[in-house]
Amino acid sequence: MLIPVRCFSCGKPIAHLWKQFKERVANGEEAGKVMDELGLERYCCRSMFMGQEDYIDLVNKFKKF
């Protein structure tokens, strides 16, 4: 649901870049170019961003006990 603080493979901190990435891609920029500019060069870090799906809004709809 939430982006991990660090990349699972290499340990690089990546969570602080998620908001910028999400906003820029939503504005129509190419995902690969945005990741290059944010400094995500390793395949493991890039896969964390490309495989991430934001489900927090969906989960918030359900009742909590």
Secondary structure, DSSP 8 states (H G I E B T S, - for coil): ----SB-TTT--B-GGGHHHHHHHHHTT--HHHHHHHHT--SHHHHHHHHT----HHHHHTS---
